[in-house]
Amino acid sequence: MTAEHHRIGELAKVAGVTVRTLHHYDELGLLTPSVRTAGGHRLYTAEDVQRLYRLLALRGLGLPLDEIGALLETSDGVAETVRRHLERVERQAEALEGLRARLTRLLAALDGGEDSSQRFLDALEAMSMFEKYYTPEQLQQLEQRRQQLGDDEIKRVEDEWKDLYAQVREHREKGTDPQDPAVQALVRRSGELIQLFTGGDPGIAASLKRMYEAEGPARASRGVADPEDLEYLERARASRS
């Protein structure tokens, strides 16, 4: 054996791969030792080592082995192969970004509270409902607004919505005239809270409206509002004009 010939264990150590990997490449026809000794040992030549490093470089780009095999034989079509792989990587990156965004929204919905199976399922259901009515771009805008406001402000606004609808319910059950100043003050504040949520974006406002119409107030608000309260609030809003 010369210095230019390597046994499989030696090559594995030098190249930083496992013997099993080299056997696998051999089985696939990607890298077959070129020399066989009189004793039956198979040795890798300098050309084999060079081929291995090319193989590992292509593998490092994430190319599948079946495409690497063709590139090792010829450079023809390499640009098209790389182009296809780039498109594949971009699709994977887009999918991962979408998953990251979903996990971020789910974690925000859990709100750092005590974990429980029901809390997780409720948050997952709410997130799925949002994804049904808001575009990915709108969801990204909403996430940015959530980060800008911060968890404490989000919690305060959620509590204010609960208090606002409790007051609306009280006025509705008492039969207060929707034009009463106290009710009109609630109308104004509900508009301000909606503006805070949408950021004044008409597309997000339209998506919010579609969600309430399709899912119903109780489900869309996650139990904060019921149809009678929302109808009363809308009558009060309409009476302003």
Summary of the structure (lengths in Angstrom):
residues: 241
radius of gyration: 31.6
end to end distance: 96.3
largest distance: 104.3
contacts: 614
relative contact order: 0.06
helix: 73%
strand: 2%
